Amino acid sequence: MANALKVDTKEISELFGEAAQSTRINYYPPCPQPELVIGLNSHSDGGGLTILLQGNEVEGLQIKKDGFWIPVKPLPNAFIINLGDMLEILTNGIYPSIEHRAMVDLNKERISIATFYSPGWEAILRPASTLVTPKTPALFKTISVKEFYMGYLGGELSGKSYLDSLRIQNEDQKHS
C-alpha cells in the first residue's frame, strides 16, 4: 500500500505504531421477517483493515456504493478485505473506508468471522505527511487512536458519521 501511494514505508509503520488486532464472531439466526430486521446497522469499520470470512456462505453482507446497497456474494474459502476509517485518515482519503451492513436470512443462519487490524492505542492518527501538500491539504483532524475509539464507540453505528465529524473544512471545500 505504501508503495502504491509513494509513501515511505517507515512513515506508515510509525503512524501505525504497535499495531493491535482483535477478532469478532457474528451469529445471525434465521429470521421469520428478514425484511423488517437488519443484522448489523450501516457503518464503516473504525480500524485500519478488516479481514472477513463469511463462514457458511450465506448472503447477508451488503456494501453501499453510489447510494445503493449491493449484496456481496460469499465465495467459498475466500476472505473479504474492508478498509477502515483509520486507513482513510492515514491515506488522506485516497483509500476510503467502506460503508456496509449485515442482513439476516429467512431460512438460514449466517456466521461471519472478522479480524480487525488497527494502529496501536498510543498512536496518533493523521494523514501521512507525504500525502499532504498545498494542492492536497489534510482532510482529517489529528487525533489519538484512544480519542478516536472513545468517540467511535461512544455513539451508535450510523454510516460514516463519526469519520465525517473528523473532516477538516478546507477553504476550497467551503466554496464548492
N, C-alpha and C positions, 0 to 999 in steps of 0.2 A: 504494500500500500504506500509506504513512504517513497519507494522508487517511482511509482506511478504519479505521485504528487510532486516529485522532485523536491522532497523534504529530506533533510538529514535524518537518517535512521536513529542516530543518537538523540536528537531532539524529541522524536516520538517516544523513545524509551524513557527519556527524562520526564516527559509530560504524563506518561502512564504511571511512573513511579513503581512502587512494589505492587504489582497487579493483584487483584482479588478475583476469586472465582466462586460461584455458587451454583447449585443445581436445584431445580424445582420440578416436581412431577405433578401433572394436572390430570384429574379424572373427571370426565363429563359423562354422567349416566344417561341412558336413553330418556327421552322426554316426550310425554304424550302430546304436547303442544309446542313443538320447536319454533313455530313462527312467532310465539309470544315471549321467547326466552333467549337471552344472549348468555353464552357460557362465560365469557370474559369480555368486559366492556372495551370499546375502542381505546387504544393507547399506543404509544411508542415506548419501546424499552428504554429505560434510563441509562443503562450502562454503555459499554463500548461495543461489544459483539454478543449476539445470542446465537448459540448453535442449538437447533431444534430438531428433534426426532419425533415424527408423528407415528407413535408406537404401533398401532393396529391398523394403519392405513385407512382410517375413516375420515372423510372430509369434514372440515369444520373451521380450519384457518382461512381467514379472508384478509386481503390487504386492500388498502384504499389507494386507488390510482385515478387521478383526474376527477375526483369527487364520487367515484363509483366503487362499490365493494366487489372485488374479484376473488372467487374461490381459488385456493391453492390446492391442486390435486396432489395427494400424497403419492410419492414414488417409493417402491419397495427398496429398503436398505439405503435410503438417501437422507442426507441432512439438509436442512434449510438454514441459511445464514442470514440473520437480520442485523442490520446496522442500528446501533442505539444512539440516543441523544448525545451522549458524551463524545462519540466519534464524530457526530455532526458538528459539535463545538470545536473539537480539535482540528477538523478539516475546514473550518470556517464555512461550513455549508456546502462544500463541494460534494461530500458523500452524505446525503440526507438520511436521517433515521426513517424507518418505515412505520406508518400507522397501520395497525392491524387489530383484529378481534377474533374471538373464538365462538363458533356457533355450536349448537347441540343437534343431535340426530334423533329422529323419531324412534328408530328401532335398535340402533347400535350404540354401545358405549364408545367413548373416544378417550384415548390416552395420549398425552404428549409429555416429552421429557425435554426440558430446556436447561442449558448450561449457559450462564452469564459470565462474561469476561469483562472486567472493568478496571479503570485506574484505581490505585490504592487509596485508602481512606484519607491519607495525608496529602495526596496530590492536589495540585492547583489546576483547575480546568480553564483553558483559554485556547484560542486558535493558535496553531503553530506559527511562530514569528515569521517564517519564510512565506507564509500564505497571506500575510497582512502587508499591504502596500498602499500607497495613496490611491491607486485605482481599485484596489480591493480591500477596503477598510475592514476592521474586525466587525463581525456580525453579532457577536455574543459578548456579554459581560464576563469578566474574570471572576471565578467563584471556586471555593474549595470543594472537593468531592464530598466532604462531610456536609457542607451547607447545601450542596446540590441535593443529596439524598434526603436531608431534612425537609426541604421544600417539595421534592418529588413524591416522597412517601407520605407527606403531611396532607396531601389533597386526594381527591378521588381520581380514578382513571378517567381521563376525558381527552381523547385525541392527543394532540401535541401541545396542550395548553401550557404546561409548565415550561417546556423548552421555549415556547413563544414569549413567555414572561422574561426570559433572559436575553432576548434580542435587543440589540442597540439600534436606535432610530438614527441613522446617519443622515446628513444634510441632503444627499441625493435621493434617499428614500422618502424624505419628508415632502419633496416636491413632485413625486410621481403618483 
